[in-house]
Amino acid sequence: MAEWLAYVIQMTMWGVSIDLLMTEHSWVVVATKFFAVCFLFYISLKLWFSAKDHLPGTSVGITVPDLFVATLTNPKGLFFVSFVAPAGTFLSLNSYLPFMMLFTTIIFPVGLVWIAIGAFCGRKLHSIVSGRFLSRAISLVIGLFASGMLFNIASQVVIA
């Protein structure tokens, strides 16, 4: 719930700012998409180089306030606003509310599945899927995803 609330706050702030700016400065959309892609490349590289083998039985706890602040301060909300939300979504309640309801109906099940997969891997596959292997695999997926988005941005700029 804390993560969802942080996403809603962050996405609303980013969305309103971008939608207001792009009415006079159309380049803002491309710049924010590029910033979001740079963030994903940064996360991918950080995950790749920080991958370490985790010792069995060790875990790091996170509190609800920590999760809220971490989610509120990371630019993933910028990604959702830049690549997922249609332009102008945050300037009208008629488009904002359906978008946020759709986001909510997607984020909760995805979060639950993510938690279940993590718990399963932690219990059943810990010796097979080491922290290093999993971190590097996720890093590659994020990097490939960011590359695809960068291609999307480049094709939009070239066509425009």
N, CA, C and O of each residue as an XYZ file, in Angstrom:
640
protein
N       0.824     -1.192      0.000
C       0.000      0.000      0.000
C       0.874      1.263      0.000
O       0.574      2.245     -0.679
N       1.966      1.209      0.783
C       2.870      2.366      0.842
C       3.505      2.619     -0.519
O       3.648      3.765     -0.945
N       3.883      1.540     -1.197
C       4.511      1.694     -2.503
C       3.509      2.265     -3.512
O       3.859      3.138     -4.307
N       2.283      1.782     -3.481
C       1.249      2.281     -4.379
C       1.016      3.777     -4.160
O       0.967      4.547     -5.120
N       0.873      4.184     -2.904
C       0.634      5.594     -2.589
C       1.793      6.469     -3.072
O       1.578      7.554     -3.613
N       3.013      5.990     -2.873
C       4.178      6.750     -3.332
C       4.165      6.883     -4.854
O       4.472      7.952     -5.383
N       3.812      5.805     -5.561
C       3.714      5.882     -7.022
C       2.650      6.883     -7.456
O       2.881      7.670     -8.374
N       1.488      6.863     -6.809
C       0.407      7.781     -7.178
C       0.851      9.230     -6.981
O       0.627     10.074     -7.848
N       1.476      9.516     -5.847
C       1.952     10.880     -5.579
C       2.998     11.290     -6.610
O       2.913     12.362     -7.208
N       3.985     10.420     -6.807
C       5.077     10.746     -7.723
C       4.580     10.894     -9.164
O       4.950     11.840     -9.859
N       3.749      9.963     -9.603
C       3.253     10.029    -10.975
C       2.381     11.262    -11.193
O       2.421     11.869    -12.263
N       1.609     11.627    -10.204
C       0.771     12.822    -10.327
C       1.638     14.071    -10.445
O       1.376     14.935    -11.282
N       2.664     14.166     -9.613
C       3.552     15.336     -9.677
C       4.274     15.397    -11.020
O       4.300     16.448    -11.660
N       4.865     14.268    -11.456
C       5.549     14.240    -12.747
C       4.562     14.518    -13.879
O       4.839     15.325    -14.767
N       3.416     13.849    -13.845
C       2.444     13.970    -14.929
C       1.922     15.378    -15.113
O       1.868     15.876    -16.238
N       1.537     16.024    -14.034
C       1.037     17.400    -14.129
C       2.141     18.319    -14.649
O       1.900     19.153    -15.522
N       3.351     18.164    -14.112
C       4.473     19.013    -14.551
C       4.757     18.844    -16.038
O       4.892     19.826    -16.768
N       4.846     17.599    -16.478
C       5.171     17.342    -17.884
C       4.043     17.808    -18.799
O       4.289     18.454    -19.818
N       2.805     17.479    -18.432
C       1.679     17.889    -19.279
C       1.573     19.408    -19.394
O       1.247     19.923    -20.463
N       1.843     20.123    -18.316
C       1.805     21.591    -18.374
C       2.962     22.143    -19.206
O       2.780     23.076    -19.988
N       4.145     21.568    -19.035
C       5.317     22.046    -19.778
C       5.225     21.751    -21.269
O       5.648     22.565    -22.091
N       4.676     20.594    -21.623
C       4.704     20.213    -23.036
C       3.747     21.027    -23.897
O       3.846     20.992    -25.124
N       2.828     21.757    -23.281
C       1.954     22.608    -24.091
C       2.748     23.726    -24.762
O       2.402     24.156    -25.862
N       3.802     24.194    -24.112
C       4.631     25.267    -24.674
C       6.005     24.778    -25.146
O       6.653     25.420    -25.973
N       6.435     23.640    -24.611
C       7.775     23.115    -24.917
C       7.654     21.630    -25.261
O       7.754     20.778    -24.379
N       7.439     21.321    -26.532
C       7.200     19.934    -26.940
C       8.406     19.024    -26.716
O       8.245     17.809    -26.601
N       9.587     19.582    -26.654
C      10.792     18.787    -26.439
C      10.826     18.155    -25.045
O      11.608     17.234    -24.810
N       9.995     18.631    -24.125
C       9.977     18.107    -22.755
C       9.646     16.614    -22.743
O      10.203     15.865    -21.942
N       8.746     16.179    -23.621
C       8.368     14.764    -23.668
C       9.576     13.908    -24.028
O       9.841     12.899    -23.373
N      10.306     14.302    -25.058
C      11.493     13.549    -25.470
C      12.541     13.573    -24.363
O      13.158     12.547    -24.076
N      12.745     14.714    -23.749
C      13.744     14.828    -22.677
C      13.390     13.954    -21.480
O      14.271     13.315    -20.904
N      12.128     13.914    -21.099
C      11.752     13.087    -19.943
C      11.852     11.604    -20.272
O      12.239     10.805    -19.419
N      11.509     11.232    -21.493
C      11.678      9.831    -21.898
C      13.156      9.456    -21.880
O      13.523      8.371    -21.429
N      13.992     10.352    -22.370
C      15.430     10.086    -22.375
C      15.960      9.957    -20.947
O      16.776      9.078    -20.667
N      15.508     10.819    -20.051
C      15.911     10.741    -18.644
C      15.476      9.411    -18.026
O      16.233      8.798    -17.273
N      14.260      8.968    -18.344
C      13.768      7.693    -17.820
C      14.617      6.528    -18.330
O      14.919      5.603    -17.576
N      15.003      6.572    -19.612
C      15.858      5.524    -20.175
C      17.233      5.545    -19.511
O      17.783      4.491    -19.192
N      17.785      6.730    -19.302
C      19.082      6.842    -18.612
C      18.998      6.242    -17.210
O      19.929      5.570    -16.766
N      17.896      6.479    -16.518
C      17.705      5.899    -15.192
C      17.712      4.373    -15.270
O      18.335      3.716    -14.435
N      17.029      3.806    -16.258
C      17.007      2.350    -16.385
C      18.393      1.795    -16.696
O      18.778      0.763    -16.147
N      19.153      2.466    -17.572
C      20.524      2.024    -17.837
C      21.371      2.103    -16.563
O      22.168      1.207    -16.285
N      21.196      3.169    -15.802
C      21.918      3.326    -14.534
C      21.589      2.176    -13.576
O      22.488      1.579    -12.985
N      20.299      1.872    -13.429
C      19.880      0.783    -12.547
C      20.459     -0.540    -13.034
O      20.929     -1.348    -12.233
N      20.428     -0.760    -14.336
C      20.957     -1.995    -14.906
C      22.444     -2.155    -14.605
O      22.885     -3.217    -14.165
N      23.210     -1.099    -14.845
C      24.651     -1.161    -14.582
C      24.950     -1.283    -13.091
O      25.843     -2.030    -12.693
N      24.215     -0.560    -12.282
C      24.408     -0.631    -10.832
C      24.129     -2.048    -10.330
O      24.873     -2.579     -9.506
N      23.057     -2.651    -10.831
C      22.707     -4.012    -10.439
C      23.766     -5.001    -10.913
O      24.121     -5.924    -10.180
N      24.269     -4.820    -12.117
C      25.284     -5.727    -12.662
C      26.565     -5.693    -11.822
O      27.102     -6.738    -11.453
N      27.046     -4.487    -11.527
C      28.323     -4.363    -10.831
C      28.228     -4.553     -9.321
O      29.245     -4.755     -8.659
N      27.027     -4.490     -8.776
C      26.898     -4.701     -7.332
C      26.467     -6.122     -7.005
O      26.260     -6.451     -5.837
N      26.329     -6.967     -8.018
C      25.874     -8.344     -7.789
C      26.902     -9.097     -6.958
O      28.081     -9.171     -7.304
N      26.427     -9.646     -5.867
C      27.276    -10.441     -4.982
C      26.513    -11.704     -4.630
O      25.282    -11.727     -4.644
N      27.253    -12.745     -4.315
C      26.598    -13.958     -3.842
C      26.094    -13.706     -2.440
O      26.846    -13.273     -1.567
N      24.806    -13.980     -2.225
C      24.204    -13.778     -0.912
C      24.376    -15.032     -0.073
O      24.254    -16.149     -0.576
N      24.656    -14.842      1.191
C      24.790    -15.973      2.086
C      23.414    -16.526      2.416
O      22.474    -15.758      2.623
N      23.276    -17.866      2.470
C      21.982    -18.446      2.809
C      21.525    -17.996      4.189
O      22.317    -17.915      5.128
N      20.246    -17.710      4.292
C      19.678    -17.347      5.592
C      19.827    -15.891      5.967
O      19.325    -15.475      7.011
N      20.509    -15.097      5.139
C      20.642    -13.679      5.466
C      19.605    -12.898      4.683
O      19.361    -13.177      3.509
N      19.010    -11.939      5.322
C      18.049    -11.088      4.637
C      18.101     -9.702      5.251
O      18.466     -9.517      6.412
N      17.730     -8.755      4.444
C      17.702     -7.375      4.896
C      16.241     -6.948      4.949
O      15.531     -7.013      3.946
N      15.800     -6.514      6.114
C      14.416     -6.089      6.257
C      14.241     -4.654      5.816
O      15.176     -3.855      5.859
N      13.031     -4.340      5.393
C      12.714     -2.971      5.012
C      11.377     -2.615      5.654
O      10.433     -3.404      5.646
N      11.323     -1.422      6.202
C      10.099     -0.987      6.869
C       9.168     -0.311      5.867
O       9.599      0.074      4.780
N       7.909     -0.169      6.224
C       6.934      0.490      5.351
C       7.343      1.937      5.057
O       7.279      2.351      3.899
N       7.763      2.726      6.065
C       8.218      4.089      5.742
C       9.435      4.103      4.810
O       9.532      4.961      3.932
N      10.361      3.155      4.998
C      11.521      3.073      4.102
C      11.074      2.805      2.665
O      11.575      3.423      1.725
N      10.131      1.883      2.506
C       9.623      1.545      1.182
C       8.931      2.748      0.546
O       9.110      3.008     -0.644
N       8.150      3.473      1.323
C       7.445      4.655      0.827
C       8.437      5.701      0.328
O       8.290      6.218     -0.779
N       9.441      6.011      1.137
C      10.433      7.031      0.761
C      11.251      6.565     -0.440
O      11.517      7.353     -1.348
N      11.651      5.292     -0.457
C      12.430      4.774     -1.584
C      11.634      4.863     -2.884
O      12.180      5.246     -3.919
N      10.365      4.518     -2.837
C       9.530      4.577     -4.035
C       9.260      6.019     -4.453
O       9.257      6.338     -5.642
N       9.037      6.875     -3.482
C       8.744      8.280     -3.773
C       9.930      8.987     -4.420
O       9.741      9.892     -5.233
N      11.147      8.584     -4.069
C      12.332      9.289     -4.561
C      12.981      8.646     -5.779
O      13.947      9.196     -6.307
N      12.489      7.504     -6.245
C      13.091      6.950     -7.455
C      12.284      7.375     -8.673
O      11.083      7.620     -8.561
N      12.920      7.467     -9.828
C      12.212      7.995    -10.996
C      11.396      6.974    -11.791
O      11.138      7.198    -12.974
N      10.984      5.865    -11.182
C      10.147      4.922    -11.923
C       8.794      5.537    -12.279
O       8.212      5.216    -13.314
N       8.306      6.411    -11.426
C       7.059      7.104    -11.747
C       7.203      7.922    -13.017
O       6.262      8.033    -13.803
N       8.386      8.498    -13.216
C       8.676      9.239    -14.445
C       8.572      8.315    -15.655
O       8.064      8.709    -16.705
N       9.054      7.091    -15.502
C       8.943      6.108    -16.586
C       7.473      5.870    -16.943
O       7.102      5.915    -18.116
N       6.640      5.618    -15.930
C       5.221      5.367    -16.192
C       4.563      6.563    -16.872
O       3.781      6.396    -17.808
N       4.878      7.758    -16.407
C       4.279      8.969    -16.969
C       4.777      9.202    -18.394
O       3.993      9.581    -19.265
N       6.068      8.981    -18.643
C       6.657      9.271    -19.952
C       6.283      8.254    -21.020
O       6.046      8.625    -22.170
N       6.226      6.976    -20.657
C       6.036      5.934    -21.663
C       4.655      5.295    -21.661
O       4.238      4.744    -22.680
N       3.941      5.353    -20.557
C       2.675      4.633    -20.461
C       1.472      5.568    -20.561
O       0.527      5.282    -21.296
N       1.498      6.662    -19.841
C       0.346      7.577    -19.809
C       0.254      8.375    -21.107
O       1.253      8.928    -21.565
N      -0.926      8.438    -21.696
C      -1.097      9.290    -22.881
C      -0.904     10.765    -22.519
O      -1.153     11.174    -21.385
N      -0.462     11.547    -23.487
C      -0.262     12.984    -23.260
C      -1.564     13.625    -22.800
O      -2.635     13.328    -23.330
N      -1.464     14.495    -21.821
C      -2.622     15.211    -21.313
C      -3.411     14.480    -20.238
O      -4.397     15.011    -19.726
N      -2.993     13.277    -19.891
C      -3.714     12.465    -18.900
C      -3.893     13.175    -17.569
O      -4.925     13.015    -16.917
N      -2.917     13.944    -17.163
C      -2.914     14.509    -15.812
C      -3.539     15.903    -15.733
O      -3.515     16.535    -14.677
N      -4.091     16.379    -16.834
C      -4.695     17.710    -16.833
C      -6.211     17.680    -16.682
O      -6.839     18.728    -16.528
N      -6.800     16.496    -16.725
C      -8.255     16.377    -16.628
C      -8.611     15.177    -15.754
O      -8.045     14.096    -15.915
N      -9.542     15.370    -14.835
C      -9.989     14.255    -13.989
C     -10.619     13.144    -14.820
O     -10.564     11.977    -14.431
N     -11.218     13.493    -15.963
C     -11.842     12.487    -16.830
C     -10.832     11.515    -17.430
O     -11.199     10.392    -17.777
N      -9.588     11.913    -17.558
C      -8.551     11.003    -18.050
C      -7.646     10.526    -16.914
O      -7.131      9.409    -16.964
N      -7.447     11.358    -15.896
C      -6.570     11.017    -14.772
C      -7.114      9.839    -13.956
O      -6.390      8.882    -13.684
N      -8.381      9.914    -13.571
C      -8.962      8.869    -12.718
C      -8.976      7.490    -13.389
O      -8.590      6.513    -12.748
N      -9.404      7.368    -14.654
C      -9.337      6.041    -15.287
C      -7.906      5.509    -15.405
O      -7.670      4.313    -15.231
N      -6.952      6.402    -15.701
C      -5.560      5.956    -15.801
C      -5.060      5.434    -14.458
O      -4.427      4.380    -14.400
N      -5.339      6.161    -13.385
C      -4.890      5.731    -12.059
C      -5.617      4.467    -11.597
O      -5.030      3.634    -10.907
N      -6.884      4.320    -11.971
C      -7.597      3.087    -11.625
C      -7.000      1.900    -12.381
O      -6.849      0.818    -11.814
N      -6.662      2.094    -13.642
C      -6.015      1.036    -14.410
C      -4.645      0.709    -13.819
O      -4.295     -0.462    -13.671
N      -3.879      1.730    -13.486
C      -2.577      1.526    -12.850
C      -2.735      0.708    -11.571
O      -1.964     -0.219    -11.323
N      -3.728      1.051    -10.766
C      -3.967      0.352     -9.502
C      -4.347     -1.103     -9.739
O      -3.858     -1.992     -9.042
N      -5.211     -1.352    -10.715
C      -5.620     -2.739    -10.971
C      -4.480     -3.583    -11.528
O      -4.516     -4.810    -11.435
N      -3.488     -2.950    -12.095
C      -2.329     -3.686    -12.610
C      -1.251     -3.833    -11.543
O      -0.679     -4.913    -11.397
N      -0.964     -2.772    -10.797
C       0.187     -2.776     -9.887
C       0.017     -3.741     -8.715
O       0.992     -4.358     -8.286
N      -1.190     -3.882     -8.195
C      -1.386     -4.782     -7.054
C      -1.153     -6.251     -7.425
O      -0.387     -6.922     -6.735
N      -1.776     -6.778     -8.481
C      -1.492     -8.175     -8.834
C      -0.031     -8.404     -9.231
O       0.558     -9.427     -8.879
N       0.546     -7.458     -9.958
C       1.956     -7.604    -10.350
C       2.842     -7.641     -9.107
O       3.766     -8.450     -9.026
N       2.565     -6.771     -8.145
C       3.322     -6.768     -6.899
C       3.195     -8.076     -6.145
O       4.182     -8.587     -5.614
N       1.993     -8.622     -6.092
C       1.779     -9.899     -5.402
C       2.514    -11.045     -6.097
O       3.115    -11.893     -5.437
N       2.466    -11.066     -7.425
C       3.186    -12.101     -8.172
C       4.689    -11.957     -7.951
O       5.387    -12.954     -7.766
N       5.188    -10.729     -7.968
C       6.614    -10.473     -7.752
C       7.049    -10.971     -6.372
O       8.106    -11.586     -6.235
N       6.236    -10.703     -5.359
C       6.535    -11.163     -4.000
C       6.518    -12.686     -3.946
O       7.396    -13.294     -3.333
N       5.532    -13.306     -4.581
C       5.429    -14.768     -4.580
C       6.620    -15.412     -5.282
O       7.161    -16.408     -4.803
N       7.023    -14.852     -6.403
C       8.186    -15.392     -7.126
C       9.442    -15.259     -6.277
O      10.245    -16.188     -6.194
N       9.611    -14.099     -5.647
C      10.773    -13.902     -4.779
C      10.786    -14.871     -3.614
O      11.836    -15.415     -3.273
N       9.634    -15.094     -3.000
C       9.554    -16.036     -1.878
C       9.839    -17.457     -2.346
O      10.544    -18.203     -1.666
N       9.298    -17.838     -3.502
C       9.533    -19.177     -4.038
C      11.009    -19.393     -4.342
O      11.590    -20.410     -3.964
N      11.608    -18.428     -5.028
C      13.035    -18.551     -5.363
C      13.890    -18.589     -4.106
O      14.873    -19.327     -4.044
N      13.525    -17.805     -3.116
C      14.284    -17.784     -1.866
C      14.222    -19.098     -1.123
O      15.201    -19.506     -0.499
N      13.072    -19.772     -1.182
C      12.903    -21.040     -0.467
C      13.378    -22.230     -1.273
O      14.109    -23.074     -0.754
N      12.980    -22.314     -2.520
C      13.180    -23.532     -3.308
C      14.414    -23.514     -4.201
O      15.019    -24.559     -4.443
N      14.782    -22.368     -4.681
C      15.837    -22.316     -5.696
C      17.075    -21.555     -5.251
O      17.871    -21.127     -6.087
N      17.247    -21.380     -3.953
C      18.347    -20.535     -3.495
C      19.705    -21.038     -3.979
O      20.551    -20.234     -4.371
N      19.929    -22.348     -3.959
C      21.234    -22.855     -4.383
C      21.407    -22.768     -5.897
O      22.529    -22.630     -6.384
N      20.303    -22.849     -6.646
C      20.394    -22.780     -8.105
C      20.469    -21.331     -8.580
O      21.302    -20.978     -9.414
N      19.603    -20.521     -8.047
C      19.535    -19.117     -8.453
C      20.221    -18.280     -7.378
O      19.589    -17.837     -6.419
N      21.503    -18.075     -7.553
C      22.242    -17.283     -6.567
C      21.900    -15.812     -6.737
O      21.370    -15.401     -7.768
N      22.203    -15.043     -5.736
C      21.967    -13.606     -5.810
C      22.706    -12.986     -6.976
O      22.179    -12.100     -7.649
N      23.923    -13.444     -7.221
C      24.729    -12.907     -8.317
C      24.095    -13.220     -9.671
O      23.961    -12.337    -10.518
N      23.707    -14.475     -9.872
C      23.094    -14.878    -11.136
C      21.794    -14.124    -11.377
O      21.570    -13.599    -12.468
N      20.947    -14.069    -10.376
C      19.655    -13.404    -10.507
C      19.828    -11.905    -10.762
O      19.142    -11.336    -11.611
N      20.741    -11.268    -10.030
C      20.987     -9.837    -10.222
C      21.482     -9.550    -11.631
O      21.056     -8.581    -12.259
N      22.372    -10.383    -12.122
C      22.904    -10.167    -13.476
C      21.841    -10.429    -14.541
O      21.782     -9.718    -15.544
N      21.003    -11.443    -14.331
C      19.931    -11.727    -15.293
C      18.934    -10.566    -15.338
O      18.529    -10.132    -16.416
N      18.545    -10.073    -14.174
C      17.618     -8.935    -14.121
C      18.264     -7.702    -14.737
O      17.598     -6.925    -15.421
N      19.554     -7.520    -14.497
C      20.287     -6.402    -15.075
C      20.235     -6.448    -16.606
O      20.020     -5.425    -17.256
N      20.433     -7.629    -17.169
C      20.361     -7.776    -18.629
C      18.964     -7.462    -19.163
O      18.823     -6.790    -20.185
N      17.943     -7.945    -18.478
C      16.571     -7.682    -18.916
C      16.282     -6.182    -18.891
O      15.709     -5.641    -19.837
N      16.679     -5.513    -17.809
C      16.460     -4.064    -17.706
C      17.229     -3.332    -18.805
O      16.702     -2.408    -19.424
N      18.473     -3.745    -19.046
C      19.281     -3.124    -20.094
C      18.678     -3.305    -21.479
O      18.675     -2.371    -22.281
N      18.166     -4.500    -21.767
C      17.520     -4.742    -23.060
C      16.229     -3.933    -23.195
O      15.938     -3.390    -24.261
N      15.470     -3.856    -22.123
C      14.244     -3.058    -22.117
C      14.575     -1.588    -22.370
O      13.905     -0.931    -23.167
N      15.597     -1.071    -21.702
C      16.014      0.320    -21.888
C      16.498      0.553    -23.320
O      16.243      1.610    -23.896
N      17.193     -0.427    -23.894
C      17.654     -0.299    -25.281
C      16.470     -0.181    -26.237
O      16.488      0.632    -27.161
N      15.447     -0.993    -26.011
C      14.243     -0.914    -26.838
C      13.566      0.441    -26.725
O      13.101      0.997    -27.720
N      13.512      0.970    -25.507
C      12.898      2.287    -25.309
C      13.743      3.376    -25.950
O      13.200      4.337    -26.496
N      15.069      3.243    -25.892
C      15.947      4.223    -26.532
C      15.728      4.215    -28.048
O      15.705      5.269    -28.682
N      15.569      3.022    -28.621
C      15.260      2.917    -30.048
C      13.934      3.609    -30.357
O      13.814      4.297    -31.371
N      12.937      3.431    -29.486
C      11.636      4.082    -29.646
C      11.786      5.599    -29.667
O      11.198      6.272    -30.514
N      12.570      6.134    -28.741
C      12.798      7.586    -28.685
C      13.504      8.057    -29.952
O      13.105      9.052    -30.557
N      14.561      7.334    -30.353
C      15.328      7.725    -31.534
C      14.448      7.716    -32.782
O      14.546      8.618    -33.613
N      13.595      6.711    -32.919
C      12.733      6.657    -34.101
C      11.708      7.790    -34.090
O      11.353      8.301    -35.152
N      11.227      8.191    -32.920
C      10.299      9.321    -32.836
C      10.984     10.630    -33.223
O      10.390     11.474    -33.894
N      12.232     10.791    -32.796
C      12.969     12.022    -33.095
C      13.305     12.087    -34.580
O      13.197     13.151    -35.190
N      13.712     10.964    -35.169
C      14.071     10.937    -36.583
C      12.842     11.176    -37.453
O      12.915     11.904    -38.443
N      11.718     10.570    -37.092
C      10.488     10.734    -37.875
C       9.956     12.159    -37.761
O       9.436     12.708    -38.733
N      10.083     12.760    -36.578
C       9.574     14.124    -36.362
C      10.447     15.081    -37.102
O      10.210     16.288    -37.065
